[in-house]
Amino acid sequence: MSHFKDIFDTYDWDTTLKSIFDKTETDVLHALHKTKRDLEDFKALISPAAKPFLEQMAQLSQQLTKKRFGNTIQMYSPMYLSNECQNICTYCGFSMTNKIARRTLTNTEILKEVEYIKSKGYDHILLVTGEANKTVGVSYISNAIQLIRSHFANITIEVQPLHQEEYEQLIDNGLYAVLVYQETYHRDEYKKHHPKGKKSNFDFRLDTPDRLGKAGIHKIGLGALFGLEDWRADSFFTALHLRYLQKTYWKTKYSISFPRLRPHSGGLEPKVEMTDPDLVQLICAFRLLDEDVELSISTRESEIFRNNIVNLGITSISAESKTNPGGYAVDPQSLEQFEISDERSTEAIAEMLKNKGLEVVWKDWSNNWE
């Protein structure tokens, strides 16, 4: 079986970026008038030439989202289990070189966090750790999933990339989905931002969704961290990755997230700024490319931005997020991975969505572990 790397290696970053900037108004109009769009259309829709058509893109995106998902939006909560990490990442507060107090939650602490999250109504949870295999390896993650699986409809993880057999073990234990962001698809820039640790292996990370697909995971989440490199090229390679995975592992569901670089301890300034209109353009472009893919927006984004984007293509949203281990009920003062922007309560977000004509979905699928 082929791997995405085989396709990825046939592309050149600079040539790809130039092809996006070379798209014309004619290319954009052609893409807008199609019902089934390909990756060349996607290039046109994320190009500077598409900026004057943002309103039209937004209207089409809204129509397609309502057609497929109705007037619903799913809410989920991230729970950070550990800030221990063996990697050096220039953009992350958990980076090994940052002199911070490290903490990994115990079973009792995990259940205390779960109690708080459940009190807010959440039935979808995202478990997050740093990448420290000795401390928060497969056995720790497996234990956490088994500990909480009776409390949630489904469980997603965002942890270090694992091997196929390890994913298979976690799936057997109750794992539903995995988020794995390439951060940037620019190989040289990737190395600059990940100089040490297992994460410095670009190809191993790139191959992770393939291992997940072979393991039979229910859902894979993709994305790039916008700010490390040009967002247009990174977005194209994310779309290329998505298309390959959908064709190869067609039984699996997919989601796209749109994290922008946020302040953290030891902060890194974005190399390339992604403006709010840029992000709206990208979200709409992904919806026009694919009616079925789930699109998620986190509390990294501002209150105003999130209020305005929820009707334009987004299908899932987090609220009241804490990016530090124990941040909900155990140790609210521990160091965050990054600063969130939208600090409203779960209840306030749910009310906002209701006022926007959206029905909040807390649970839409269950493993029936009870």
C-alpha positions in Angstrom: 0.0 0.0 0.0 1.2 3.5 -0.8 1.9 6.2 1.7 1.1 9.9 1.6 4.8 10.5 1.6 5.0 9.0 -1.9 2.6 11.7 -3.2 4.0 14.5 -1.0 7.5 14.0 -2.3 6.4 14.7 -5.8 5.5 18.3 -4.9 7.8 21.3 -4.4 6.8 23.9 -1.8 7.9 27.0 -3.8 6.3 25.8 -7.0 3.1 25.0 -5.2 3.0 28.4 -3.5 3.6 30.1 -6.8 0.8 28.1 -8.5 -1.6 29.4 -5.8 -0.6 33.0 -6.3 -0.8 32.6 -10.0 -4.6 31.8 -9.8 -6.8 34.4 -11.5 -10.3 35.8 -11.1 -11.3 33.5 -13.9 -10.0 30.5 -12.0 -12.0 31.6 -8.9 -15.2 32.1 -10.8 -14.8 28.7 -12.4 -14.4 27.1 -9.0 -17.4 28.9 -7.6 -19.7 27.7 -10.3 -18.8 24.1 -10.0 -20.6 21.6 -7.7 -17.7 19.2 -7.3 -14.4 20.9 -6.7 -10.8 19.6 -7.0 -7.5 20.6 -5.6 -6.9 23.1 -8.4 -10.2 24.8 -7.5 -9.1 24.8 -3.8 -5.9 26.6 -4.9 -8.0 29.3 -6.6 -10.3 29.7 -3.5 -7.4 30.2 -1.1 -5.5 32.5 -3.5 -5.3 36.3 -3.3 -7.5 36.4 -6.4 -10.5 35.1 -4.3 -10.5 37.9 -1.8 -13.1 40.0 -3.6 -15.4 36.9 -3.7 -15.3 36.3 0.1 -19.0 37.1 0.6 -20.1 34.7 -2.2 -17.8 32.0 -0.7 -19.3 32.5 2.7 -22.9 32.2 1.4 -22.1 29.0 -0.5 -20.2 27.6 2.6 -23.2 28.3 4.8 -25.6 26.6 2.4 -23.4 23.5 2.0 -22.9 23.2 5.8 -26.6 23.4 6.5 -27.4 20.9 3.7 -25.0 18.3 5.3 -25.1 19.1 9.0 -28.3 21.1 9.5 -28.5 23.9 12.0 -26.3 22.0 14.5 -22.9 22.4 16.0 -21.1 20.0 18.3 -19.4 21.1 21.5 -16.4 19.4 23.0 -13.9 20.0 25.8 -10.2 19.5 25.9 -8.6 18.0 29.0 -4.9 18.3 29.5 -3.4 15.3 31.3 0.2 16.3 31.4 2.6 19.1 30.4 5.7 16.9 30.5 7.5 16.8 27.1 10.7 15.5 25.7 10.6 17.7 22.5 11.9 21.1 21.8 9.3 23.1 19.9 9.8 26.8 19.4 6.1 27.7 19.6 5.0 25.6 22.6 4.8 26.4 26.3 5.5 22.8 27.1 8.8 22.7 25.2 11.5 20.8 27.1 13.7 23.8 27.4 11.1 25.9 29.2 11.8 26.0 32.9 8.3 25.3 34.2 6.8 23.1 36.8 5.8 19.8 35.2 2.7 17.9 36.2 1.0 14.7 35.1 -2.5 13.9 36.5 -3.2 10.9 38.7 -6.3 8.8 38.4 -8.0 10.7 41.2 -7.1 14.0 39.6 -8.3 12.9 36.2 -11.7 11.9 37.6 -11.9 15.2 39.4 -11.4 17.1 36.1 -14.0 14.8 34.5 -16.5 15.6 37.2 -16.2 19.3 36.4 -16.4 18.8 32.6 -19.4 16.5 32.9 -21.2 19.1 35.1 -21.0 21.4 32.1 -22.8 18.9 29.9 -19.9 17.7 27.7 -20.1 14.3 26.2 -17.2 14.7 23.7 -13.7 15.0 25.3 -10.3 15.6 23.8 -7.4 14.3 25.9 -4.1 16.2 25.4 -0.6 15.5 26.7 2.9 16.6 25.9 5.1 14.1 24.1 6.9 12.3 26.9 6.8 8.6 26.1 8.3 7.4 29.5 5.7 9.4 31.5 2.7 9.6 29.3 3.2 6.8 26.9 0.7 4.2 25.6 0.1 2.6 29.0 -0.8 5.9 30.6 -3.1 7.0 27.8 -4.7 3.6 27.7 -5.4 3.8 31.4 -6.9 7.2 31.1 -9.2 6.1 28.3 -10.4 3.1 30.3 -10.8 5.3 33.4 -13.2 7.8 31.7 -14.8 5.9 28.8 -18.0 5.3 30.7 -18.4 9.0 31.2 -18.3 10.1 27.5 -19.9 9.3 24.2 -16.5 9.4 22.5 -12.9 10.1 23.3 -10.4 11.9 21.1 -6.7 12.2 21.8 -4.0 14.6 20.8 -0.7 13.1 21.9 2.6 12.0 20.4 2.4 10.0 17.2 2.2 6.3 17.9 2.8 3.0 16.0 -0.1 1.2 14.3 -0.3 -1.6 16.9 -0.4 1.0 19.7 -3.3 2.8 18.0 -5.1 -0.6 17.6 -4.7 -1.2 21.4 -6.2 2.2 22.2 -9.1 1.7 19.8 -9.8 -1.6 21.6 -9.8 0.4 24.9 -12.4 2.9 23.6 -10.5 5.5 21.5 -12.7 7.2 18.9 -10.6 9.8 17.1 -7.0 11.1 16.9 -5.9 14.7 16.1 -2.4 14.9 14.6 -1.2 18.2 13.1 1.8 18.3 10.9 2.4 21.8 12.2 4.0 22.8 8.9 4.4 20.8 5.7 7.6 22.8 4.9 10.3 20.2 5.6 13.1 22.7 6.3 11.0 25.0 8.4 9.7 22.1 10.3 13.2 21.1 11.3 13.9 24.6 12.5 10.9 24.5 14.9 11.5 20.9 16.1 15.3 20.7 16.6 15.2 17.9 19.2 13.1 15.0 20.3 11.0 12.4 18.5 8.9 15.1 17.0 11.9 16.3 14.9 11.3 13.3 12.6 9.3 14.9 9.9 8.5 11.7 8.0 7.4 9.7 11.0 4.9 12.5 11.8 3.8 12.7 8.2 3.1 9.0 8.2 0.9 9.1 11.3 -2.5 9.4 9.6 -1.5 6.4 7.4 -0.9 4.3 10.5 -4.2 5.5 12.0 -6.0 4.6 8.8 -4.5 1.1 8.8 -5.4 0.7 12.5 -9.1 1.4 11.7 -9.6 4.6 13.6 -13.1 6.1 13.4 -11.9 9.7 12.8 -8.7 11.5 12.0 -8.2 15.2 12.6 -5.7 17.1 10.4 -4.3 20.7 10.4 -1.3 23.0 10.3 -0.2 25.6 12.8 -0.7 28.9 11.0 2.2 31.3 11.5 5.1 29.0 11.1 5.0 29.3 7.3 2.8 30.6 4.5 -0.7 29.5 5.4 -1.8 29.1 1.8 0.8 26.4 1.0 0.3 24.6 4.3 -3.4 24.6 3.7 -3.0 23.1 0.2 -0.8 20.3 1.6 -3.4 19.7 4.3 -6.1 19.4 1.6 -3.8 17.1 -0.5 -3.4 15.0 2.6 -7.1 14.9 3.2 -7.9 13.8 -0.3 -5.4 11.0 -0.2 -6.7 9.7 3.1 -10.3 9.8 2.0 -9.5 7.8 -1.0 -7.2 5.3 0.8 -9.1 4.9 4.1 -12.6 5.6 2.9 -14.4 4.1 6.0 -12.8 6.8 8.3 -14.3 10.2 9.0 -12.1 13.4 8.8 -11.9 16.8 10.5 -9.9 19.9 9.9 -8.8 22.4 12.6 -7.4 25.9 12.1 -5.0 26.7 14.9 -3.2 30.1 14.7 -0.1 30.7 16.6 -0.9 32.0 20.1 1.2 33.6 22.8 3.0 31.2 25.2 5.9 31.0 27.7 9.0 31.8 25.7 6.8 33.1 22.8 7.4 32.9 19.1 6.2 35.6 16.7 4.4 34.4 13.6 6.6 34.3 10.5 3.6 34.8 8.3 0.5 36.6 9.6 -2.8 35.1 8.9 -5.5 37.7 9.2 -9.2 37.1 10.3 -10.4 37.5 6.6 -7.7 35.0 5.6 -9.0 32.5 8.0 -12.6 33.0 7.0 -11.5 32.5 3.4 -9.8 29.3 4.3 -12.7 27.8 6.3 -15.0 28.6 3.4 -12.6 27.1 0.9 -12.4 23.8 2.8 -16.2 23.6 3.0 -16.5 24.3 -0.8 -13.9 21.6 -1.4 -15.7 19.0 0.8 -19.3 19.0 2.1 -18.7 16.2 4.5 -15.5 17.1 6.3 -15.9 18.4 9.9 -14.5 21.8 10.5 -13.5 22.8 14.1 -12.6 26.1 15.7 -11.1 26.4 19.2 -10.8 29.0 21.9 -7.6 30.2 20.4 -9.8 32.5 18.4 -11.5 35.7 19.8 -15.1 36.0 21.0 -16.0 38.3 18.1 -14.4 36.0 15.4 -16.1 32.9 16.8 -19.4 34.6 16.9 -19.2 35.5 13.3 -17.8 32.2 11.9 -20.1 29.6 13.5 -22.7 30.0 10.7 -20.2 29.9 7.9 -19.0 26.3 7.8 -17.9 25.3 11.4 -19.3 22.1 12.8 -17.6 21.8 16.2 -16.4 24.3 18.7 -14.8 24.2 22.2 -15.6 26.4 25.1 -14.2 27.3 28.5 -11.0 25.5 27.6 -8.1 25.1 29.9 -4.7 24.3 28.3 -2.9 23.3 31.6 -3.1 19.9 33.3 -5.7 20.1 36.1 -6.8 23.5 34.9 -10.5 22.9 35.5 -10.6 21.7 39.1 -7.2 20.4 40.3 -4.7 23.1 39.7 -6.0 26.2 37.8 -2.7 28.1 38.3 -0.4 25.6 36.5 1.3 26.8 33.2 -0.9 26.9 30.1 0.4 25.4 26.8 -0.8 28.6 25.1 -3.2 31.5 26.0 -6.8 31.1 24.9 -8.6 34.1 23.5 -12.3 33.3 24.0 -12.7 32.9 27.8 -16.5 32.8 27.9 -18.2 30.1 29.9 -19.8 27.0 28.4 -23.2 28.4 29.2 -22.4 31.7 27.4 -21.2 29.9 24.3 -24.2 27.6 24.2 -26.5 30.7 24.5 -24.6 32.5 21.7 -25.0 29.5 19.4 -28.7 29.3 20.3 -29.1 33.0 19.4 -27.4 32.3 16.1 -30.1 29.7 15.3 -27.9 26.7 16.0 -28.7 23.6 18.1 -26.0 22.5 20.3 -25.1 18.8 20.0 -23.6 17.3 23.1 -23.8 13.7 22.0 -24.2 12.3 18.5 -22.6 8.9 18.6 -21.8 6.5 21.4 -19.5 3.5 22.0 -22.0 2.3 24.6 -19.4 1.4 27.1 -21.8 1.8 30.0 
